[in-house]
Amino acid sequence: MNIREQLVEHVPRLRRYARALIHNRELADDLVQDTLERALRHTEQFQAGTDLRAWLFAIMHNVFANQARRPAARTPALSVDDDSIPEALFAVQGGQGRSLEIRDLDYALQRLSIEQRQVVLLVGLEELSYAEVAVALDVPLGTVMSRLSRGRERLRALMAGEQRGANLKVVG
């Protein structure tokens, strides 16, 4: 299987990570597309026998960092008081407790620093090893471990409502 075919196999993981990282479906899909474009342009830089997934996450990290530095890349705010948006879009159907828990987890993830969120998502969601995360983010292994530890602790505190400004709804 050539590298282009292998890239296609990693699209779902790239998309899942990008959506969790950015929290905006359209911008996340743009990030995945930019990542794949860059990977295709630079396939000669990929070293056969190394981890393609880690290489792709490293590219995504760099693309994301470059985009975050540009002010135009920031997502515009949407007011929930906007009368042009139907109220039904904000409604939650009954029996959605699990959905609310996931929403609260997503909210808590967004409250982490970007550095902690990246490590938590790559280890917890994408199941990369600490070494793979260190390569993908171009940081020392110890930095990965400390960011993961601090990120997990902050997530626990946020989910338990122990941090100021957490304001997470308890679903029981």
BAGUDO-234343 format. One record per atom (N, C-alpha, C): residue number from 1; residue in three letters; atom name; x, y, z. Coordinates in nm, 4 decimals. Example, Ala and Ser with C-alpha at 12.3 -4.5 7.8 and 13.67 -1.06 7.14 Angstrom:
BEGIN
[site 1 ala N [1.3190 -0.5690 0.7800]]
[site 1 ala CA [1.2300 -0.4500 0.7800]]
[site 1 ala C [1.3200 -0.3300 0.7800]]
[site 2 ser N [1.2850 -0.2250 0.7080]]
[site 2 ser CA [1.3670 -0.1060 0.7140]]
[site 2 ser C [1.2900 0.0030 0.7870]]
//
This chain:
BEGIN
[site 1 met N [0.0854 -0.1172 0.0000]]
[site 1 met CA [0.0000 0.0000 0.0000]]
[site 1 met C [0.0906 0.1243 0.0000]]
[site 2 asn N [0.0621 0.2179 -0.0906]]
[site 2 asn CA [0.1446 0.3387 -0.0971]]
[site 2 asn C [0.1032 0.4398 0.0104]]
[site 3 ile N [0.1817 0.5423 0.0248]]
[site 3 ile CA [0.1587 0.6390 0.1328]]
[site 3 ile C [0.0251 0.7120 0.1180]]
[site 4 arg N [-0.0168 0.7374 -0.0042]]
[site 4 arg CA [-0.1460 0.8052 -0.0256]]
[site 4 arg C [-0.2614 0.7207 0.0263]]
[site 5 glu N [-0.2558 0.5907 0.0013]]
[site 5 glu CA [-0.3599 0.5007 0.0514]]
[site 5 glu C [-0.3560 0.4937 0.2039]]
[site 6 gln N [-0.2356 0.4965 0.2587]]
[site 6 gln CA [-0.2222 0.4929 0.4040]]
[site 6 gln C [-0.2773 0.6204 0.4675]]
[site 7 leu N [-0.2599 0.7331 0.4017]]
[site 7 leu CA [-0.3121 0.8600 0.4534]]
[site 7 leu C [-0.4631 0.8526 0.4708]]
[site 8 val N [-0.5295 0.7933 0.3741]]
[site 8 val CA [-0.6759 0.7830 0.3781]]
[site 8 val C [-0.7216 0.7071 0.5027]]
[site 9 glu N [-0.6464 0.6058 0.5427]]
[site 9 glu CA [-0.6816 0.5282 0.6618]]
[site 9 glu C [-0.6793 0.6126 0.7886]]
[site 10 his N [-0.6010 0.7196 0.7898]]
[site 10 his CA [-0.5856 0.8015 0.9102]]
[site 10 his C [-0.6806 0.9210 0.9156]]
[site 11 val N [-0.7577 0.9435 0.8119]]
[site 11 val CA [-0.8484 1.0588 0.8087]]
[site 11 val C [-0.9469 1.0600 0.9254]]
[site 12 pro N [-1.0130 0.9480 0.9589]]
[site 12 pro CA [-1.1068 0.9532 1.0727]]
[site 12 pro C [-1.0414 0.9952 1.2038]]
[site 13 arg N [-0.9210 0.9475 1.2302]]
[site 13 arg CA [-0.8509 0.9863 1.3532]]
[site 13 arg C [-0.8122 1.1334 1.3504]]
[site 14 leu N [-0.7627 1.1789 1.2367]]
[site 14 leu CA [-0.7261 1.3202 1.2239]]
[site 14 leu C [-0.8490 1.4079 1.2458]]
[site 15 arg N [-0.9603 1.3692 1.1863]]
[site 15 arg CA [-1.0836 1.4473 1.1989]]
[site 15 arg C [-1.1321 1.4490 1.3438]]
[site 16 arg N [-1.1299 1.3335 1.4091]]
[site 16 arg CA [-1.1758 1.3258 1.5487]]
[site 16 arg C [-1.0894 1.4150 1.6379]]
[site 17 tyr N [-0.9583 1.4078 1.6207]]
[site 17 tyr CA [-0.8679 1.4895 1.7020]]
[site 17 tyr C [-0.8880 1.6378 1.6726]]
[site 18 ala N [-0.8979 1.6736 1.5461]]
[site 18 ala CA [-0.9158 1.8150 1.5089]]
[site 18 ala C [-1.0454 1.8705 1.5660]]
[site 19 arg N [-1.1521 1.7937 1.5593]]
[site 19 arg CA [-1.2815 1.8418 1.6121]]
[site 19 arg C [-1.2783 1.8568 1.7632]]
[site 20 ala N [-1.2108 1.7676 1.8310]]
[site 20 ala CA [-1.1989 1.7805 1.9764]]
[site 20 ala C [-1.1081 1.8972 2.0131]]
[site 21 leu N [-1.0074 1.9206 1.9323]]
[site 21 leu CA [-0.9114 2.0277 1.9584]]
[site 21 leu C [-0.9712 2.1652 1.9335]]
[site 22 ile N [-1.0409 2.1801 1.8219]]
[site 22 ile CA [-1.0886 2.3117 1.7798]]
[site 22 ile C [-1.2301 2.3412 1.8255]]
[site 23 his N [-1.3148 2.2404 1.8312]]
[site 23 his CA [-1.4536 2.2582 1.8761]]
[site 23 his C [-1.5373 2.3362 1.7750]]
[site 24 asn N [-1.5006 2.3255 1.6487]]
[site 24 asn CA [-1.5764 2.3879 1.5405]]
[site 24 asn C [-1.5605 2.2962 1.4199]]
[site 25 arg N [-1.6705 2.2344 1.3789]]
[site 25 arg CA [-1.6666 2.1311 1.2755]]
[site 25 arg C [-1.6011 2.1801 1.1459]]
[site 26 glu N [-1.6400 2.2978 1.0995]]
[site 26 glu CA [-1.5874 2.3476 0.9725]]
[site 26 glu C [-1.4375 2.3782 0.9815]]
[site 27 leu N [-1.3975 2.4449 1.0898]]
[site 27 leu CA [-1.2558 2.4758 1.1066]]
[site 27 leu C [-1.1733 2.3483 1.1270]]
[site 28 ala N [-1.2306 2.2515 1.1955]]
[site 28 ala CA [-1.1609 2.1242 1.2159]]
[site 28 ala C [-1.1415 2.0514 1.0829]]
[site 29 asp N [-1.2449 2.0499 1.0007]]
[site 29 asp CA [-1.2320 1.9862 0.8688]]
[site 29 asp C [-1.1298 2.0597 0.7824]]
[site 30 asp N [-1.1254 2.1914 0.7935]]
[site 30 asp CA [-1.0236 2.2683 0.7212]]
[site 30 asp C [-0.8837 2.2310 0.7700]]
[site 31 leu N [-0.8692 2.2116 0.9009]]
[site 31 leu CA [-0.7396 2.1733 0.9572]]
[site 31 leu C [-0.6971 2.0363 0.9038]]
[site 32 val N [-0.7905 1.9429 0.8971]]
[site 32 val CA [-0.7591 1.8095 0.8436]]
[site 32 val C [-0.7174 1.8214 0.6971]]
[site 33 gln N [-0.7915 1.8992 0.6206]]
[site 33 gln CA [-0.7585 1.9163 0.4794]]
[site 33 gln C [-0.6201 1.9790 0.4626]]
[site 34 asp N [-0.5927 2.0831 0.5401]]
[site 34 asp CA [-0.4604 2.1481 0.5328]]
[site 34 asp C [-0.3495 2.0508 0.5711]]
[site 35 thr N [-0.3769 1.9668 0.6712]]
[site 35 thr CA [-0.2794 1.8675 0.7155]]
[site 35 thr C [-0.2506 1.7666 0.6043]]
[site 36 leu N [-0.3572 1.7175 0.5422]]
[site 36 leu CA [-0.3398 1.6186 0.4350]]
[site 36 leu C [-0.2705 1.6796 0.3131]]
[site 37 glu N [-0.3054 1.8031 0.2819]]
[site 37 glu CA [-0.2387 1.8705 0.1694]]
[site 37 glu C [-0.0888 1.8822 0.1946]]
[site 38 arg N [-0.0538 1.9233 0.3151]]
[site 38 arg CA [0.0885 1.9381 0.3486]]
[site 38 arg C [0.1581 1.8020 0.3471]]
[site 39 ala N [0.0910 1.6996 0.3985]]
[site 39 ala CA [0.1502 1.5654 0.3985]]
[site 39 ala C [0.1734 1.5165 0.2558]]
[site 40 leu N [0.0768 1.5406 0.1688]]
[site 40 leu CA [0.0923 1.4983 0.0290]]
[site 40 leu C [0.2037 1.5750 -0.0417]]
[site 41 arg N [0.2164 1.7033 -0.0109]]
[site 41 arg CA [0.3231 1.7837 -0.0721]]
[site 41 arg C [0.4614 1.7401 -0.0262]]
[site 42 his N [0.4676 1.6827 0.0937]]
[site 42 his CA [0.5980 1.6499 0.1527]]
[site 42 his C [0.6138 1.5004 0.1809]]
[site 43 thr N [0.5527 1.4155 0.0997]]
[site 43 thr CA [0.5622 1.2712 0.1239]]
[site 43 thr C [0.7067 1.2216 0.1222]]
[site 44 glu N [0.7916 1.2902 0.0487]]
[site 44 glu CA [0.9322 1.2475 0.0431]]
[site 44 glu C [1.0017 1.2660 0.1773]]
[site 45 gln N [0.9454 1.3486 0.2664]]
[site 45 gln CA [1.0061 1.3699 0.3980]]
[site 45 gln C [0.9684 1.2599 0.4978]]
[site 46 phe N [0.8644 1.1826 0.4644]]
[site 46 phe CA [0.8255 1.0732 0.5533]]
[site 46 phe C [0.9269 0.9609 0.5416]]
[site 47 gln N [0.9740 0.9134 0.6549]]
[site 47 gln CA [1.0737 0.8063 0.6569]]
[site 47 gln C [1.0027 0.6722 0.6680]]
[site 48 ala N [1.0163 0.5908 0.5646]]
[site 48 ala CA [0.9535 0.4584 0.5647]]
[site 48 ala C [0.9965 0.3822 0.6898]]
[site 49 gly N [0.9019 0.3089 0.7471]]
[site 49 gly CA [0.9306 0.2319 0.8672]]
[site 49 gly C [0.9024 0.3059 0.9956]]
[site 50 thr N [0.8756 0.4377 0.9864]]
[site 50 thr CA [0.8387 0.5137 1.1064]]
[site 50 thr C [0.6864 0.5220 1.1142]]
[site 51 asp N [0.6358 0.5781 1.2196]]
[site 51 asp CA [0.4920 0.5834 1.2460]]
[site 51 asp C [0.4264 0.6957 1.1660]]
[site 52 leu N [0.3487 0.6594 1.0652]]
[site 52 leu CA [0.2806 0.7574 0.9812]]
[site 52 leu C [0.1815 0.8399 1.0627]]
[site 53 arg N [0.1126 0.7750 1.1560]]
[site 53 arg CA [0.0136 0.8455 1.2389]]
[site 53 arg C [0.0806 0.9568 1.3186]]
[site 54 ala N [0.1930 0.9285 1.3821]]
[site 54 ala CA [0.2636 1.0310 1.4594]]
[site 54 ala C [0.3127 1.1432 1.3684]]
[site 55 trp N [0.3578 1.1083 1.2483]]
[site 55 trp CA [0.4026 1.2095 1.1523]]
[site 55 trp C [0.2861 1.3006 1.1134]]
[site 56 leu N [0.1686 1.2427 1.0907]]
[site 56 leu CA [0.0510 1.3232 1.0543]]
[site 56 leu C [0.0081 1.4146 1.1693]]
[site 57 phe N [0.0122 1.3629 1.2922]]
[site 57 phe CA [-0.0239 1.4479 1.4056]]
[site 57 phe C [0.0786 1.5588 1.4257]]
[site 58 ala N [0.2044 1.5323 1.3949]]
[site 58 ala CA [0.3058 1.6376 1.4027]]
[site 58 ala C [0.2764 1.7463 1.2997]]
[site 59 ile N [0.2389 1.7052 1.1788]]
[site 59 ile CA [0.2027 1.8033 1.0760]]
[site 59 ile C [0.0803 1.8827 1.1212]]
[site 60 met N [-0.0206 1.8123 1.1748]]
[site 60 met CA [-0.1420 1.8819 1.2191]]
[site 60 met C [-0.1093 1.9807 1.3300]]
[site 61 his N [-0.0237 1.9410 1.4213]]
[site 61 his CA [0.0165 2.0310 1.5303]]
[site 61 his C [0.0791 2.1584 1.4741]]
[site 62 asn N [0.1682 2.1423 1.3775]]
[site 62 asn CA [0.2344 2.2588 1.3184]]
[site 62 asn C [0.1373 2.3468 1.2414]]
[site 63 val N [0.0476 2.2862 1.1655]]
[site 63 val CA [-0.0531 2.3642 1.0907]]
[site 63 val C [-0.1419 2.4396 1.1889]]
[site 64 phe N [-0.1855 2.3698 1.2948]]
[site 64 phe CA [-0.2715 2.4330 1.3957]]
[site 64 phe C [-0.2000 2.5497 1.4630]]
[site 65 ala N [-0.0745 2.5298 1.4986]]
[site 65 ala CA [0.0023 2.6366 1.5642]]
[site 65 ala C [0.0167 2.7562 1.4716]]
[site 66 asn N [0.0434 2.7313 1.3445]]
[site 66 asn CA [0.0555 2.8416 1.2483]]
[site 66 asn C [-0.0769 2.9159 1.2321]]
[site 67 gln N [-0.1867 2.8424 1.2262]]
[site 67 gln CA [-0.3171 2.9057 1.2100]]
[site 67 gln C [-0.3573 2.9835 1.3344]]
[site 68 ala N [-0.3219 2.9324 1.4510]]
[site 68 ala CA [-0.3588 2.9990 1.5765]]
[site 68 ala C [-0.2877 3.1330 1.5917]]
[site 69 arg N [-0.1721 3.1463 1.5287]]
[site 69 arg CA [-0.0972 3.2719 1.5371]]
[site 69 arg C [-0.1606 3.3820 1.4524]]
[site 70 arg N [-0.2373 3.3413 1.3516]]
[site 70 arg CA [-0.3017 3.4406 1.2648]]
[site 70 arg C [-0.4333 3.4851 1.3260]]
[site 71 pro N [-0.4532 3.6160 1.3440]]
[site 71 pro CA [-0.5778 3.6643 1.4046]]
[site 71 pro C [-0.7015 3.6286 1.3235]]
[site 72 ala N [-0.6923 3.6205 1.1925]]
[site 72 ala CA [-0.8084 3.5898 1.1091]]
[site 72 ala C [-0.8567 3.4476 1.1297]]
[site 73 ala N [-0.7731 3.3618 1.1890]]
[site 73 ala CA [-0.8102 3.2225 1.2086]]
[site 73 ala C [-0.9021 3.2033 1.3282]]
[site 74 arg N [-0.9160 3.3041 1.4096]]
[site 74 arg CA [-0.9996 3.2910 1.5288]]
[site 74 arg C [-1.1469 3.2850 1.4903]]
[site 75 thr N [-1.2200 3.2008 1.5587]]
[site 75 thr CA [-1.3607 3.1812 1.5305]]
[site 75 thr C [-1.4417 3.3019 1.5748]]
[site 76 pro N [-1.5297 3.3530 1.4897]]
[site 76 pro CA [-1.6144 3.4644 1.5313]]
[site 76 pro C [-1.7151 3.4185 1.6369]]
[site 77 ala N [-1.7455 3.5073 1.7288]]
[site 77 ala CA [-1.8421 3.4759 1.8340]]
[site 77 ala C [-1.9826 3.4813 1.7784]]
[site 78 leu N [-2.0681 3.3933 1.8283]]
[site 78 leu CA [-2.2079 3.3895 1.7881]]
[site 78 leu C [-2.2911 3.4161 1.9113]]
[site 79 ser N [-2.3724 3.5166 1.9060]]
[site 79 ser CA [-2.4564 3.5511 2.0193]]
[site 79 ser C [-2.5785 3.4599 2.0230]]
[site 80 val N [-2.6080 3.4060 2.1422]]
[site 80 val CA [-2.7274 3.3225 2.1539]]
[site 80 val C [-2.8528 3.4079 2.1588]]
[site 81 asp N [-2.8359 3.5394 2.1639]]
[site 81 asp CA [-2.9495 3.6309 2.1604]]
[site 81 asp C [-2.9866 3.6702 2.0180]]
[site 82 asp N [-2.9182 3.6146 1.9223]]
[site 82 asp CA [-2.9412 3.6456 1.7821]]
[site 82 asp C [-3.0783 3.5917 1.7410]]
[site 83 asp N [-3.1690 3.6799 1.7041]]
[site 83 asp CA [-3.3050 3.6399 1.6681]]
[site 83 asp C [-3.3129 3.5628 1.5371]]
[site 84 ser N [-3.2075 3.5659 1.4580]]
[site 84 ser CA [-3.2106 3.4947 1.3306]]
[site 84 ser C [-3.1859 3.3447 1.3479]]
[site 85 ile N [-3.1480 3.3026 1.4687]]
[site 85 ile CA [-3.1236 3.1613 1.4952]]
[site 85 ile C [-3.2466 3.1034 1.5645]]
[site 86 pro N [-3.3084 3.0011 1.5053]]
[site 86 pro CA [-3.4269 2.9414 1.5663]]
[site 86 pro C [-3.3967 2.8847 1.7053]]
[site 87 glu N [-3.4869 2.9068 1.7986]]
[site 87 glu CA [-3.4686 2.8595 1.9350]]
[site 87 glu C [-3.4567 2.7084 1.9420]]
[site 88 ala N [-3.5184 2.6400 1.8483]]
[site 88 ala CA [-3.5166 2.4939 1.8472]]
[site 88 ala C [-3.3737 2.4389 1.8384]]
[site 89 leu N [-3.2819 2.5153 1.7840]]
[site 89 leu CA [-3.1439 2.4692 1.7740]]
[site 89 leu C [-3.0779 2.4545 1.9111]]
[site 90 phe N [-3.1322 2.5233 2.0113]]
[site 90 phe CA [-3.0738 2.5181 2.1446]]
[site 90 phe C [-3.1462 2.4201 2.2370]]
[site 91 ala N [-3.2529 2.3590 2.1896]]
[site 91 ala CA [-3.3336 2.2693 2.2719]]
[site 91 ala C [-3.2619 2.1360 2.2909]]
[site 92 val N [-3.2807 2.0760 2.4103]]
[site 92 val CA [-3.2276 1.9441 2.4405]]
[site 92 val C [-3.3459 1.8551 2.4727]]
[site 93 gln N [-3.3555 1.7425 2.4015]]
[site 93 gln CA [-3.4660 1.6503 2.4255]]
[site 93 gln C [-3.4464 1.5795 2.5577]]
[site 94 gly N [-3.5580 1.5331 2.6168]]
[site 94 gly CA [-3.5518 1.4613 2.7430]]
[site 94 gly C [-3.4729 1.3321 2.7285]]
[site 95 gly N [-3.4192 1.2840 2.8384]]
[site 95 gly CA [-3.3441 1.1597 2.8363]]
[site 95 gly C [-3.2065 1.1721 2.7728]]
[site 96 gln N [-3.1509 1.2894 2.7748]]
[site 96 gln CA [-3.0220 1.3117 2.7102]]
[site 96 gln C [-2.9089 1.3237 2.8124]]
[site 97 gly N [-2.9206 1.2534 2.9235]]
[site 97 gly CA [-2.8203 1.2636 3.0295]]
[site 97 gly C [-2.6795 1.2333 2.9820]]
[site 98 arg N [-2.6644 1.1262 2.9051]]
[site 98 arg CA [-2.5317 1.0892 2.8552]]
[site 98 arg C [-2.4770 1.1982 2.7635]]
[site 99 ser N [-2.5646 1.2533 2.6825]]
[site 99 ser CA [-2.5238 1.3603 2.5916]]
[site 99 ser C [-2.4769 1.4820 2.6717]]
[site 100 leu N [-2.5444 1.5107 2.7824]]
[site 100 leu CA [-2.5040 1.6239 2.8662]]
[site 100 leu C [-2.3686 1.5975 2.9330]]
[site 101 glu N [-2.3451 1.4733 2.9721]]
[site 101 glu CA [-2.2156 1.4392 3.0307]]
[site 101 glu C [-2.1035 1.4600 2.9286]]
[site 102 ile N [-2.1284 1.4184 2.8060]]
[site 102 ile CA [-2.0289 1.4366 2.7003]]
[site 102 ile C [-2.0090 1.5849 2.6732]]
[site 103 arg N [-2.1176 1.6591 2.6733]]
[site 103 arg CA [-2.1071 1.8043 2.6538]]
[site 103 arg C [-2.0233 1.8662 2.7647]]
[site 104 asp N [-2.0457 1.8238 2.8880]]
[site 104 asp CA [-1.9689 1.8770 3.0001]]
[site 104 asp C [-1.8214 1.8396 2.9903]]
[site 105 leu N [-1.7933 1.7169 2.9455]]
[site 105 leu CA [-1.6548 1.6763 2.9255]]
[site 105 leu C [-1.5905 1.7612 2.8164]]
[site 106 asp N [-1.6628 1.7816 2.7085]]
[site 106 asp CA [-1.6113 1.8648 2.6002]]
[site 106 asp C [-1.5863 2.0072 2.6500]]
[site 107 tyr N [-1.6788 2.0595 2.7286]]
[site 107 tyr CA [-1.6625 2.1942 2.7850]]
[site 107 tyr C [-1.5377 2.1986 2.8741]]
[site 108 ala N [-1.5204 2.0961 2.9568]]
[site 108 ala CA [-1.4038 2.0918 3.0453]]
[site 108 ala C [-1.2744 2.0824 2.9643]]
[site 109 leu N [-1.2752 2.0025 2.8575]]
[site 109 leu CA [-1.1572 1.9930 2.7718]]
[site 109 leu C [-1.1213 2.1289 2.7138]]
[site 110 gln N [-1.2220 2.2055 2.6744]]
[site 110 gln CA [-1.1968 2.3370 2.6163]]
[site 110 gln C [-1.1407 2.4351 2.7184]]
[site 111 arg N [-1.1590 2.4073 2.8470]]
[site 111 arg CA [-1.1071 2.4931 2.9537]]
[site 111 arg C [-0.9595 2.4659 2.9839]]
[site 112 leu N [-0.9058 2.3550 2.9331]]
[site 112 leu CA [-0.7641 2.3254 2.9518]]
[site 112 leu C [-0.6814 2.4171 2.8626]]
[site 113 ser N [-0.5574 2.4368 2.8999]]
[site 113 ser CA [-0.4678 2.5101 2.8107]]
[site 113 ser C [-0.4522 2.4268 2.6842]]
[site 114 ile N [-0.4191 2.4905 2.5750]]
[site 114 ile CA [-0.4068 2.4185 2.4484]]
[site 114 ile C [-0.2999 2.3097 2.4586]]
[site 115 glu N [-0.1918 2.3364 2.5310]]
[site 115 glu CA [-0.0850 2.2384 2.5457]]
[site 115 glu C [-0.1344 2.1143 2.6196]]
[site 116 gln N [-0.2102 2.1356 2.7283]]
[site 116 gln CA [-0.2636 2.0227 2.8037]]
[site 116 gln C [-0.3690 1.9487 2.7211]]
[site 117 arg N [-0.4561 2.0224 2.6532]]
[site 117 arg CA [-0.5622 1.9613 2.5731]]
[site 117 arg C [-0.5028 1.8732 2.4627]]
[site 118 gln N [-0.3995 1.9212 2.3960]]
[site 118 gln CA [-0.3370 1.8419 2.2899]]
[site 118 gln C [-0.2867 1.7088 2.3444]]
[site 119 val N [-0.2161 1.7119 2.4562]]
[site 119 val CA [-0.1593 1.5902 2.5126]]
[site 119 val C [-0.2703 1.4967 2.5614]]
[site 120 val N [-0.3692 1.5497 2.6325]]
[site 120 val CA [-0.4796 1.4672 2.6825]]
[site 120 val C [-0.5522 1.3996 2.5662]]
[site 121 leu N [-0.5786 1.4740 2.4589]]
[site 121 leu CA [-0.6504 1.4166 2.3445]]
[site 121 leu C [-0.5656 1.3138 2.2698]]
[site 122 leu N [-0.4383 1.3427 2.2500]]
[site 122 leu CA [-0.3538 1.2481 2.1760]]
[site 122 leu C [-0.3326 1.1182 2.2537]]
[site 123 val N [-0.3199 1.1270 2.3864]]
[site 123 val CA [-0.3014 1.0064 2.4667]]
[site 123 val C [-0.4348 0.9372 2.4917]]
[site 124 gly N [-0.5346 1.0137 2.5360]]
[site 124 gly CA [-0.6615 0.9537 2.5755]]
[site 124 gly C [-0.7536 0.9179 2.4606]]
[site 125 leu N [-0.7634 1.0038 2.3625]]
[site 125 leu CA [-0.8558 0.9814 2.2513]]
[site 125 leu C [-0.7896 0.9039 2.1379]]
[site 126 glu N [-0.6699 0.9454 2.1006]]
[site 126 glu CA [-0.6022 0.8836 1.9860]]
[site 126 glu C [-0.5115 0.7678 2.0255]]
[site 127 glu N [-0.4928 0.7463 2.1563]]
[site 127 glu CA [-0.4164 0.6346 2.2096]]
[site 127 glu C [-0.2726 0.6300 2.1593]]
[site 128 leu N [-0.2127 0.7473 2.1405]]
[site 128 leu CA [-0.0707 0.7533 2.1061]]
[site 128 leu C [0.0100 0.7293 2.2336]]
[site 129 ser N [0.1263 0.6710 2.2187]]
[site 129 ser CA [0.2149 0.6521 2.3335]]
[site 129 ser C [0.2742 0.7881 2.3719]]
[site 130 tyr N [0.3295 0.7964 2.4902]]
[site 130 tyr CA [0.3923 0.9211 2.5337]]
[site 130 tyr C [0.5030 0.9611 2.4362]]
[site 131 ala N [0.5801 0.8613 2.3918]]
[site 131 ala CA [0.6899 0.8891 2.2984]]
[site 131 ala C [0.6365 0.9426 2.1662]]
[site 132 glu N [0.5270 0.8851 2.1170]]
[site 132 glu CA [0.4674 0.9326 1.9916]]
[site 132 glu C [0.4162 1.0754 2.0062]]
[site 133 val N [0.3570 1.1055 2.1210]]
[site 133 val CA [0.3081 1.2412 2.1458]]
[site 133 val C [0.4256 1.3382 2.1515]]
[site 134 ala N [0.5339 1.2981 2.2157]]
[site 134 ala CA [0.6524 1.3839 2.2237]]
[site 134 ala C [0.7043 1.4159 2.0841]]
[site 135 val N [0.7056 1.3170 1.9963]]
[site 135 val CA [0.7503 1.3389 1.8587]]
[site 135 val C [0.6521 1.4291 1.7851]]
[site 136 ala N [0.5222 1.3990 1.7986]]
[site 136 ala CA [0.4201 1.4756 1.7270]]
[site 136 ala C [0.4198 1.6229 1.7668]]
[site 137 leu N [0.4396 1.6508 1.8960]]
[site 137 leu CA [0.4346 1.7884 1.9443]]
[site 137 leu C [0.5731 1.8523 1.9541]]
[site 138 asp N [0.6764 1.7738 1.9269]]
[site 138 asp CA [0.8145 1.8218 1.9313]]
[site 138 asp C [0.8489 1.8804 2.0687]]
[site 139 val N [0.8168 1.8002 2.1721]]
[site 139 val CA [0.8503 1.8384 2.3103]]
[site 139 val C [0.9158 1.7182 2.3780]]
[site 140 pro N [0.9899 1.7405 2.4864]]
[site 140 pro CA [1.0516 1.6287 2.5580]]
[site 140 pro C [0.9458 1.5370 2.6206]]
[site 141 leu N [0.9832 1.4122 2.6401]]
[site 141 leu CA [0.8940 1.3129 2.6987]]
[site 141 leu C [0.8440 1.3569 2.8364]]
[site 142 gly N [0.9315 1.4148 2.9173]]
[site 142 gly CA [0.8920 1.4620 3.0499]]
[site 142 gly C [0.7858 1.5705 3.0431]]
[site 143 thr N [0.7934 1.6538 2.9404]]
[site 143 thr CA [0.6928 1.7591 2.9224]]
[site 143 thr C [0.5575 1.6967 2.8915]]
[site 144 val N [0.5571 1.5918 2.8093]]
[site 144 val CA [0.4325 1.5208 2.7781]]
[site 144 val C [0.3715 1.4663 2.9065]]
[site 145 met N [0.4546 1.4011 2.9878]]
[site 145 met CA [0.4032 1.3401 3.1104]]
[site 145 met C [0.3504 1.4452 3.2077]]
[site 146 ser N [0.4198 1.5573 3.2212]]
[site 146 ser CA [0.3730 1.6586 3.3155]]
[site 146 ser C [0.2471 1.7282 3.2639]]
[site 147 arg N [0.2404 1.7563 3.1334]]
[site 147 arg CA [0.1183 1.8179 3.0777]]
[site 147 arg C [0.0000 1.7238 3.0921]]
[site 148 leu N [0.0237 1.5953 3.0705]]
[site 148 leu CA [-0.0842 1.4971 3.0829]]
[site 148 leu C [-0.1317 1.4887 3.2274]]
[site 149 ser N [-0.0386 1.4850 3.3201]]
[site 149 ser CA [-0.0751 1.4774 3.4615]]
[site 149 ser C [-0.1552 1.6002 3.5047]]
[site 150 arg N [-0.1049 1.7194 3.4703]]
[site 150 arg CA [-0.1763 1.8430 3.5064]]
[site 150 arg C [-0.3102 1.8522 3.4350]]
[site 151 gly N [-0.3140 1.8117 3.3087]]
[site 151 gly CA [-0.4391 1.8166 3.2322]]
[site 151 gly C [-0.5438 1.7233 3.2890]]
[site 152 arg N [-0.5039 1.6016 3.3227]]
[site 152 arg CA [-0.5994 1.5055 3.3808]]
[site 152 arg C [-0.6509 1.5553 3.5150]]
[site 153 glu N [-0.5619 1.6101 3.5966]]
[site 153 glu CA [-0.6033 1.6614 3.7276]]
[site 153 glu C [-0.7013 1.7769 3.7120]]
[site 154 arg N [-0.6732 1.8650 3.6196]]
[site 154 arg CA [-0.7643 1.9791 3.5966]]
[site 154 arg C [-0.8983 1.9304 3.5432]]
[site 155 leu N [-0.8965 1.8314 3.4543]]
[site 155 leu CA [-1.0214 1.7742 3.4041]]
[site 155 leu C [-1.1041 1.7149 3.5179]]
[site 156 arg N [-1.0369 1.6391 3.6060]]
[site 156 arg CA [-1.1091 1.5806 3.7196]]
[site 156 arg C [-1.1736 1.6903 3.8040]]
[site 157 ala N [-1.0980 1.7954 3.8304]]
[site 157 ala CA [-1.1496 1.9053 3.9129]]
[site 157 ala C [-1.2656 1.9761 3.8428]]
[site 158 leu N [-1.2512 2.0003 3.7144]]
[site 158 leu CA [-1.3582 2.0672 3.6406]]
[site 158 leu C [-1.4850 1.9821 3.6374]]
[site 159 met N [-1.4682 1.8540 3.6135]]
[site 159 met CA [-1.5846 1.7651 3.6066]]
[site 159 met C [-1.6522 1.7497 3.7430]]
[site 160 ala N [-1.5737 1.7628 3.8494]]
[site 160 ala CA [-1.6305 1.7536 3.9840]]
[site 160 ala C [-1.6834 1.8887 4.0313]]
[site 161 gly N [-1.6647 1.9921 3.9501]]
[site 161 gly CA [-1.7125 2.1255 3.9874]]
[site 161 gly C [-1.6279 2.1914 4.0938]]
[site 162 glu N [-1.5025 2.1487 4.1068]]
[site 162 glu CA [-1.4153 2.1997 4.2133]]
[site 162 glu C [-1.3365 2.3239 4.1739]]
[site 163 gln N [-1.3340 2.3583 4.0462]]
[site 163 gln CA [-1.2557 2.4744 4.0033]]
[site 163 gln C [-1.3482 2.5928 3.9826]]
[site 164 arg N [-1.2993 2.7096 4.0231]]
[site 164 arg CA [-1.3772 2.8312 4.0028]]
[site 164 arg C [-1.4082 2.8472 3.8550]]
[site 165 gly N [-1.5293 2.8905 3.8284]]
[site 165 gly CA [-1.5688 2.9147 3.6898]]
[site 165 gly C [-1.6042 2.7876 3.6149]]
[site 166 ala N [-1.6078 2.6737 3.6862]]
[site 166 ala CA [-1.6370 2.5476 3.6176]]
[site 166 ala C [-1.7806 2.5466 3.5668]]
[site 167 asn N [-1.8777 2.5807 3.6533]]
[site 167 asn CA [-2.0176 2.5918 3.6159]]
[site 167 asn C [-2.0661 2.4751 3.5303]]
[site 168 leu N [-2.0263 2.3549 3.5639]]
[site 168 leu CA [-2.0702 2.2390 3.4903]]
[site 168 leu C [-2.1951 2.1835 3.5551]]
[site 169 lys N [-2.2905 2.1450 3.4761]]
[site 169 lys CA [-2.4149 2.0897 3.5270]]
[site 169 lys C [-2.3920 1.9464 3.5717]]
[site 170 val N [-2.4371 1.9140 3.6901]]
[site 170 val CA [-2.4236 1.7797 3.7426]]
[site 170 val C [-2.5442 1.6992 3.6944]]
[site 171 val N [-2.5161 1.5892 3.6267]]
[site 171 val CA [-2.6230 1.5029 3.5752]]
[site 171 val C [-2.6237 1.3790 3.6614]]
[site 172 gly N [-2.7345 1.3467 3.7215]]
[site 172 gly CA [-2.7336 1.2327 3.8114]]
[site 172 gly C [-2.8428 1.1465 3.7909]]
//
